[in-house]
């Protein structure tokens, strides 16, 4: 019997009988008194199990348990394999959001996971040491508004926010109806209906400098409307797509790009020379321009002409810096 299975068994024995003598544990689990004492201490200190010894009944029980009450202990519904998967997931999430807005909120989960795996064969610290996650584009985020945003989302309330727009270097006061949180390229965004602009907008969460939950019910936007507005265009920039990009990647670069998804409705093919042709719709182009430029001479914009001209001008300006 494994350690976690034994801890489960102790919990279930007390749950079923309410008062269990020491000798019954030793016989049923086939363990020594010392091992039982270690298990008991682990359940009390790591799992916060309210297990006490009742001298009147001569056995161990859950403190203040009423007849028929079901006691649940954090972590004891996980097997070691499940707990290992949970540890990996928590570490990946923490790594992706390193120093970000949710890290302080998931930090308590670390100690719980360590407790679950504490008696297993694979320590949680060893798992974390063997996995590294790098968030290359993550911006320094402010955690103070995350709770308000989460509560407003779940309770379907409007938010009054102070929003700093980097593009204009200005802060505006807005009332918004939050719809959903998006984790995109190592940063958090809030899709919401903006009552100031009277349209859907995507707000960078780290640019929300203050947030206040109002008592006004949030406007509900259908999933269909959200999808049409936010998924129609390329990247995080929203709005109805009005242009179609057509890119040609070299055969060498195609080995990587052909395995990537640039747009949910993209169309792709290979020409007779092995070049990879990629087509998709877009609205605003700042993010698209950055993604094209990082491929340097391995990509060519075939259409539209306006995007082709924009890339050509950017490359010319970059070249001039080295002359």
DRENDO-1510 file (C-alpha; in Angstrom, 1 decimal, always signed):
<recs>
REC; n; res; u; v; w
REC; 1; UNK; +0.0; +0.0; +0.0 .
REC; 2; UNK; +1.5; +3.4; -1.1 .
REC; 3; UNK; +1.7; +6.4; +1.2 .
REC; 4; UNK; -1.1; +8.3; -0.4 .
REC; 5; UNK; -3.3; +5.3; -0.5 .
REC; 6; UNK; -2.7; +4.8; +3.2 .
REC; 7; UNK; -3.6; +8.4; +4.0 .
REC; 8; UNK; -6.8; +8.0; +2.0 .
REC; 9; UNK; -7.5; +4.8; +4.0 .
REC; 10; UNK; -7.1; +6.6; +7.4 .
REC; 11; UNK; -9.5; +9.3; +6.3 .
REC; 12; UNK; -12.1; +6.9; +5.0 .
REC; 13; UNK; -11.9; +4.7; +8.2 .
REC; 14; UNK; -12.6; +7.6; +10.4 .
REC; 15; UNK; -15.3; +8.9; +8.0 .
REC; 16; UNK; -17.0; +5.5; +8.1 .
REC; 17; UNK; -16.7; +4.6; +11.8 .
REC; 18; UNK; -16.3; +8.1; +13.4 .
REC; 19; UNK; -14.2; +6.6; +16.2 .
REC; 20; UNK; -11.3; +4.2; +15.3 .
REC; 21; UNK; -9.0; +2.6; +17.9 .
REC; 22; UNK; -5.3; +2.7; +17.3 .
REC; 23; UNK; -5.0; -1.1; +17.0 .
REC; 24; UNK; -7.6; -1.2; +14.3 .
REC; 25; UNK; -5.5; +1.2; +12.2 .
REC; 26; UNK; -2.4; -0.9; +12.8 .
REC; 27; UNK; -4.2; -4.2; +11.8 .
REC; 28; UNK; -6.0; -2.8; +8.8 .
REC; 29; UNK; -3.1; -0.9; +7.4 .
REC; 30; UNK; -0.4; -3.4; +8.4 .
REC; 31; UNK; +1.9; -0.7; +9.7 .
REC; 32; UNK; +3.8; +0.0; +12.9 .
REC; 33; UNK; +2.7; +2.4; +15.6 .
REC; 34; UNK; +5.6; +4.8; +14.6 .
REC; 35; UNK; +4.4; +4.8; +10.9 .
REC; 36; UNK; +0.8; +5.6; +12.0 .
REC; 37; UNK; +2.1; +8.5; +14.2 .
REC; 38; UNK; +4.0; +9.9; +11.2 .
REC; 39; UNK; +0.9; +9.6; +9.0 .
REC; 40; UNK; -1.2; +11.2; +11.6 .
REC; 41; UNK; +1.2; +14.1; +12.0 .
REC; 42; UNK; +1.3; +14.6; +8.2 .
REC; 43; UNK; -2.5; +14.7; +8.0 .
REC; 44; UNK; -2.7; +17.2; +10.8 .
REC; 45; UNK; +0.2; +19.5; +9.7 .
REC; 46; UNK; +0.1; +19.3; +5.9 .
REC; 47; UNK; -3.6; +18.6; +5.2 .
REC; 48; UNK; -5.1; +20.5; +8.2 .
REC; 49; UNK; -7.0; +17.4; +9.1 .
REC; 50; UNK; -8.9; +18.0; +12.4 .
REC; 51; UNK; -8.1; +14.5; +13.8 .
REC; 52; UNK; -8.2; +14.1; +17.6 .
REC; 53; UNK; -8.1; +11.3; +20.1 .
REC; 54; UNK; -11.4; +10.8; +21.9 .
REC; 55; UNK; -10.6; +9.2; +25.3 .
REC; 56; UNK; -14.2; +8.6; +26.1 .
REC; 57; UNK; -14.7; +6.4; +22.9 .
REC; 58; UNK; -11.2; +5.2; +22.9 .
REC; 59; UNK; -10.4; +6.1; +19.3 .
REC; 60; UNK; -9.4; +8.7; +16.8 .
REC; 61; UNK; -12.1; +10.9; +15.2 .
REC; 62; UNK; -12.7; +14.2; +13.4 .
REC; 63; UNK; -13.1; +17.0; +15.8 .
REC; 64; UNK; -16.7; +18.3; +16.1 .
REC; 65; UNK; -17.9; +15.9; +13.3 .
REC; 66; UNK; -21.7; +15.5; +13.3 .
REC; 67; UNK; -23.3; +12.2; +12.3 .
REC; 68; UNK; -23.4; +11.7; +8.6 .
REC; 69; UNK; -21.2; +14.7; +7.9 .
REC; 70; UNK; -18.6; +14.2; +5.1 .
REC; 71; UNK; -15.2; +15.6; +5.9 .
REC; 72; UNK; -13.0; +16.6; +2.9 .
REC; 73; UNK; -9.3; +17.2; +3.3 .
REC; 74; UNK; -7.5; +19.4; +0.7 .
REC; 75; UNK; -5.5; +17.2; -1.6 .
REC; 76; UNK; -6.6; +13.8; -0.4 .
REC; 77; UNK; -8.8; +13.3; -3.5 .
REC; 78; UNK; -5.6; +13.3; -5.7 .
REC; 79; UNK; -3.5; +10.2; -6.4 .
REC; 80; UNK; +0.3; +10.8; -6.7 .
REC; 81; UNK; +0.1; +10.8; -10.5 .
REC; 82; UNK; -2.8; +13.3; -10.4 .
REC; 83; UNK; -0.9; +15.5; -7.9 .
REC; 84; UNK; +2.2; +15.3; -10.1 .
REC; 85; UNK; +0.2; +16.6; -13.1 .
REC; 86; UNK; -1.2; +19.3; -10.8 .
REC; 87; UNK; +2.3; +20.3; -9.8 .
REC; 88; UNK; +3.4; +20.5; -13.4 .
REC; 89; UNK; +0.3; +22.6; -14.4 .
REC; 90; UNK; +0.8; +25.0; -11.5 .
REC; 91; UNK; +4.5; +25.4; -12.3 .
REC; 92; UNK; +3.8; +26.1; -16.0 .
REC; 93; UNK; +1.1; +28.7; -15.1 .
REC; 94; UNK; +3.4; +30.3; -12.6 .
REC; 95; UNK; +6.2; +30.4; -15.1 .
REC; 96; UNK; +4.1; +31.9; -17.9 .
REC; 97; UNK; +2.9; +34.6; -15.5 .
REC; 98; UNK; +6.2; +35.2; -13.7 .
REC; 99; UNK; +6.0; +38.4; -11.7 .
REC; 100; UNK; +2.5; +39.0; -13.2 .
REC; 101; UNK; -1.0; +39.6; -12.0 .
REC; 102; UNK; -2.0; +36.1; -10.9 .
REC; 103; UNK; +1.2; +34.8; -9.4 .
REC; 104; UNK; +0.4; +36.0; -5.8 .
REC; 105; UNK; -3.0; +34.4; -6.1 .
REC; 106; UNK; -1.8; +30.9; -7.1 .
REC; 107; UNK; +1.2; +31.0; -4.7 .
REC; 108; UNK; -0.7; +29.3; -1.9 .
REC; 109; UNK; -1.4; +26.4; -4.2 .
REC; 110; UNK; +2.3; +25.6; -4.2 .
REC; 111; UNK; +2.4; +24.7; -0.5 .
REC; 112; UNK; -0.7; +22.6; -0.8 .
REC; 113; UNK; +0.9; +20.6; -3.7 .
REC; 114; UNK; +4.1; +20.3; -1.8 .
REC; 115; UNK; +2.1; +18.8; +1.0 .
REC; 116; UNK; +0.3; +16.3; -1.3 .
REC; 117; UNK; +3.6; +15.1; -2.8 .
REC; 118; UNK; +5.5; +15.3; +0.4 .
REC; 119; UNK; +5.4; +11.6; +1.0 .
REC; 120; UNK; +5.6; +10.5; -2.6 .
REC; 121; UNK; +8.5; +9.3; -4.7 .
REC; 122; UNK; +8.7; +12.5; -6.7 .
REC; 123; UNK; +9.2; +15.7; -4.6 .
REC; 124; UNK; +7.5; +18.8; -6.0 .
REC; 125; UNK; +10.8; +20.8; -5.8 .
REC; 126; UNK; +12.4; +18.2; -8.0 .
REC; 127; UNK; +9.7; +18.6; -10.6 .
REC; 128; UNK; +10.0; +22.3; -10.7 .
REC; 129; UNK; +13.8; +22.1; -11.0 .
REC; 130; UNK; +13.4; +19.9; -14.2 .
REC; 131; UNK; +11.0; +22.3; -15.9 .
REC; 132; UNK; +11.8; +25.8; -17.1 .
REC; 133; UNK; +9.2; +28.2; -18.6 .
REC; 134; UNK; +10.2; +31.6; -20.1 .
REC; 135; UNK; +7.7; +34.3; -20.7 .
REC; 136; UNK; +9.7; +36.5; -23.2 .
REC; 137; UNK; +7.1; +39.1; -23.9 .
REC; 138; UNK; +5.5; +39.5; -20.5 .
REC; 139; UNK; +5.1; +43.1; -19.3 .
REC; 140; UNK; +5.5; +44.1; -15.6 .
REC; 141; UNK; +1.9; +43.9; -14.4 .
REC; 142; UNK; +0.0; +45.4; -11.5 .
REC; 143; UNK; -1.8; +42.9; -9.3 .
REC; 144; UNK; -4.1; +45.3; -7.5 .
REC; 145; UNK; -7.0; +45.2; -10.0 .
REC; 146; UNK; -7.0; +41.5; -10.8 .
REC; 147; UNK; -9.4; +40.5; -8.0 .
REC; 148; UNK; -11.9; +43.3; -8.9 .
REC; 149; UNK; -11.8; +42.2; -12.5 .
REC; 150; UNK; -12.3; +38.5; -11.6 .
REC; 151; UNK; -15.2; +39.3; -9.2 .
REC; 152; UNK; -16.9; +41.5; -11.8 .
REC; 153; UNK; -16.6; +38.9; -14.4 .
REC; 154; UNK; -18.2; +36.2; -12.3 .
REC; 155; UNK; -20.8; +38.3; -10.7 .
REC; 156; UNK; -21.6; +40.0; -14.0 .
REC; 157; UNK; -21.2; +43.6; -12.8 .
REC; 158; UNK; -19.9; +46.6; -14.6 .
REC; 159; UNK; -16.5; +48.1; -13.8 .
REC; 160; UNK; -15.4; +51.7; -13.5 .
REC; 161; UNK; -11.8; +51.8; -14.6 .
REC; 162; UNK; -8.9; +54.2; -15.1 .
REC; 163; UNK; -7.2; +53.1; -18.3 .
REC; 164; UNK; -3.8; +54.1; -19.5 .
REC; 165; UNK; -3.4; +53.9; -23.3 .
REC; 166; UNK; +0.3; +53.5; -24.3 .
REC; 167; UNK; -0.5; +54.6; -27.9 .
REC; 168; UNK; -1.7; +58.0; -26.8 .
REC; 169; UNK; +0.0; +58.3; -23.4 .
REC; 170; UNK; -3.3; +59.3; -21.9 .
REC; 171; UNK; -5.5; +58.0; -19.1 .
REC; 172; UNK; -9.3; +57.9; -19.4 .
REC; 173; UNK; -12.1; +57.0; -17.0 .
REC; 174; UNK; -14.4; +54.4; -18.5 .
REC; 175; UNK; -17.4; +52.2; -17.5 .
REC; 176; UNK; -17.1; +48.8; -19.0 .
REC; 177; UNK; -19.1; +45.5; -19.0 .
REC; 178; UNK; -16.4; +42.7; -18.7 .
REC; 179; UNK; -16.9; +39.7; -20.9 .
REC; 180; UNK; -13.9; +37.4; -20.6 .
REC; 181; UNK; -10.1; +37.4; -19.7 .
REC; 182; UNK; -7.6; +36.4; -22.4 .
REC; 183; UNK; -4.0; +35.3; -21.8 .
REC; 184; UNK; -2.2; +36.2; -25.0 .
REC; 185; UNK; +1.5; +36.3; -25.7 .
REC; 186; UNK; +2.4; +36.2; -22.0 .
REC; 187; UNK; +0.1; +39.1; -21.1 .
REC; 188; UNK; -3.5; +39.4; -19.9 .
REC; 189; UNK; -6.3; +41.2; -21.7 .
REC; 190; UNK; -9.9; +41.9; -20.8 .
REC; 191; UNK; -12.5; +41.8; -23.5 .
REC; 192; UNK; -15.3; +44.1; -22.6 .
REC; 193; UNK; -18.1; +46.4; -23.9 .
REC; 194; UNK; -16.9; +50.0; -23.4 .
REC; 195; UNK; -19.8; +52.3; -22.5 .
REC; 196; UNK; -17.6; +55.3; -23.3 .
REC; 197; UNK; -16.8; +54.3; -26.8 .
REC; 198; UNK; -20.1; +52.3; -27.2 .
REC; 199; UNK; -18.4; +49.3; -28.7 .
REC; 200; UNK; -16.4; +46.2; -27.8 .
REC; 201; UNK; -12.8; +46.7; -26.8 .
REC; 202; UNK; -9.8; +44.7; -25.6 .
REC; 203; UNK; -8.1; +46.2; -22.6 .
REC; 204; UNK; -4.5; +45.3; -21.5 .
REC; 205; UNK; -5.0; +44.4; -17.9 .
REC; 206; UNK; -1.7; +45.8; -16.8 .
REC; 207; UNK; -2.9; +49.2; -18.2 .
REC; 208; UNK; -5.9; +49.2; -15.9 .
REC; 209; UNK; -4.6; +51.4; -13.1 .
REC; 210; UNK; -7.8; +51.4; -10.9 .
REC; 211; UNK; -11.0; +49.4; -11.0 .
REC; 212; UNK; -14.2; +49.7; -9.0 .
REC; 213; UNK; -17.0; +47.2; -9.1 .
REC; 214; UNK; -20.4; +49.0; -9.5 .
REC; 215; UNK; -23.9; +47.7; -8.6 .
REC; 216; UNK; -25.0; +48.0; -12.3 .
REC; 217; UNK; -25.5; +44.7; -14.1 .
REC; 218; UNK; -23.0; +44.1; -16.9 .
REC; 219; UNK; -24.3; +44.1; -20.5 .
REC; 220; UNK; -24.3; +40.6; -21.9 .
REC; 221; UNK; -22.6; +40.1; -25.3 .
REC; 222; UNK; -23.3; +36.8; -27.0 .
REC; 223; UNK; -20.5; +34.4; -27.8 .
REC; 224; UNK; -21.3; +34.8; -31.5 .
REC; 225; UNK; -20.8; +38.6; -31.3 .
REC; 226; UNK; -17.6; +38.2; -29.3 .
REC; 227; UNK; -16.2; +35.7; -31.8 .
REC; 228; UNK; -17.1; +37.8; -34.8 .
REC; 229; UNK; -15.6; +40.9; -33.3 .
REC; 230; UNK; -12.4; +39.5; -31.7 .
REC; 231; UNK; -11.6; +36.4; -33.8 .
REC; 232; UNK; -12.3; +38.0; -37.2 .
REC; 233; UNK; -9.0; +40.0; -37.3 .
REC; 234; UNK; -5.4; +39.1; -36.8 .
REC; 235; UNK; -3.9; +39.0; -33.3 .
REC; 236; UNK; -5.2; +40.9; -30.3 .
REC; 237; UNK; -6.4; +43.9; -32.4 .
REC; 238; UNK; -10.2; +43.7; -32.7 .
REC; 239; UNK; -12.7; +44.9; -35.1 .
REC; 240; UNK; -14.2; +43.7; -38.4 .
REC; 241; UNK; -11.4; +42.7; -40.8 .
REC; 242; UNK; -11.3; +44.8; -43.9 .
REC; 243; UNK; -8.1; +43.5; -45.5 .
REC; 244; UNK; -6.6; +40.2; -46.5 .
REC; 245; UNK; -2.9; +39.4; -46.0 .
REC; 246; UNK; -1.0; +37.1; -48.3 .
REC; 247; UNK; +2.5; +36.1; -47.3 .
REC; 248; UNK; +5.2; +33.9; -48.9 .
REC; 249; UNK; +7.7; +32.2; -46.7 .
REC; 250; UNK; +10.9; +30.6; -48.0 .
REC; 251; UNK; +11.1; +26.7; -48.1 .
REC; 252; UNK; +13.5; +26.7; -45.2 .
REC; 253; UNK; +11.4; +29.0; -43.0 .
REC; 254; UNK; +8.3; +27.1; -44.0 .
REC; 255; UNK; +9.5; +24.1; -41.9 .
REC; 256; UNK; +8.6; +26.2; -38.8 .
REC; 257; UNK; +5.8; +28.6; -40.0 .
REC; 258; UNK; +3.7; +25.8; -41.6 .
REC; 259; UNK; +3.3; +24.3; -38.1 .
REC; 260; UNK; +2.1; +27.6; -36.6 .
REC; 261; UNK; -1.4; +29.0; -36.4 .
REC; 262; UNK; -1.4; +32.7; -37.3 .
REC; 263; UNK; -5.2; +33.0; -37.6 .
REC; 264; UNK; -8.1; +30.7; -36.8 .
REC; 265; UNK; -9.4; +30.9; -40.3 .
REC; 266; UNK; -6.1; +31.0; -42.2 .
REC; 267; UNK; -5.6; +29.3; -45.6 .
REC; 268; UNK; -2.3; +27.9; -46.6 .
REC; 269; UNK; -0.6; +26.0; -49.4 .
REC; 270; UNK; +2.8; +25.3; -50.9 .
REC; 271; UNK; +3.8; +26.4; -54.4 .
REC; 272; UNK; +5.8; +24.4; -56.9 .
REC; 273; UNK; +9.1; +25.8; -55.5 .
REC; 274; UNK; +8.3; +24.8; -51.9 .
REC; 275; UNK; +7.4; +28.3; -50.7 .
REC; 276; UNK; +4.7; +28.4; -48.1 .
REC; 277; UNK; +1.8; +30.7; -48.9 .
REC; 278; UNK; -0.3; +32.0; -46.0 .
REC; 279; UNK; -3.5; +34.0; -46.2 .
REC; 280; UNK; -5.8; +35.5; -43.5 .
REC; 281; UNK; -7.9; +38.6; -42.8 .
REC; 282; UNK; -6.8; +41.5; -40.6 .
REC; 283; UNK; -8.0; +44.9; -39.4 .
REC; 284; UNK; -5.2; +46.9; -37.8 .
REC; 285; UNK; -1.6; +46.0; -38.7 .
REC; 286; UNK; +0.9; +46.9; -35.9 .
REC; 287; UNK; +1.1; +43.4; -34.5 .
REC; 288; UNK; +1.1; +41.9; -38.0 .
REC; 289; UNK; +4.0; +44.1; -39.1 .
REC; 290; UNK; +6.1; +43.1; -36.1 .
REC; 291; UNK; +5.4; +39.4; -36.8 .
REC; 292; UNK; +6.4; +39.8; -40.4 .
REC; 293; UNK; +9.6; +41.7; -39.7 .
REC; 294; UNK; +10.9; +39.1; -37.4 .
REC; 295; UNK; +11.2; +36.7; -40.3 .
REC; 296; UNK; +13.5; +39.1; -42.2 .
REC; 297; UNK; +14.3; +38.1; -45.8 .
REC; 298; UNK; +12.6; +34.8; -45.4 .
REC; 299; UNK; +9.1; +36.3; -46.0 .
REC; 300; UNK; +7.6; +38.5; -48.7 .
REC; 301; UNK; +4.3; +40.3; -48.5 .
REC; 302; UNK; +2.3; +39.6; -51.7 .
REC; 303; UNK; -0.9; +41.5; -50.7 .
REC; 304; UNK; -2.3; +43.9; -49.9 .
REC; 305; UNK; -0.2; +46.6; -51.5 .
REC; 306; UNK; -0.6; +48.9; -48.5 .
REC; 307; UNK; +0.9; +46.2; -46.2 .
REC; 308; UNK; +3.7; +45.5; -48.7 .
REC; 309; UNK; +4.5; +49.2; -48.8 .
REC; 310; UNK; +4.5; +49.5; -45.0 .
REC; 311; UNK; +7.0; +46.6; -44.6 .
REC; 312; UNK; +9.2; +48.0; -47.3 .
REC; 313; UNK; +9.3; +51.4; -45.6 .
REC; 314; UNK; +10.1; +49.8; -42.2 .
REC; 315; UNK; +12.9; +47.8; -43.7 .
REC; 316; UNK; +14.3; +50.9; -45.4 .
REC; 317; UNK; +14.3; +52.8; -42.1 .
REC; 318; UNK; +15.9; +49.9; -40.3 .
REC; 319; UNK; +18.6; +49.7; -43.0 .
REC; 320; UNK; +19.4; +53.4; -42.8 .
REC; 321; UNK; +20.3; +53.0; -39.1 .
REC; 322; UNK; +23.2; +50.9; -40.1 .
REC; 323; UNK; +24.6; +53.1; -42.8 .
</recs>
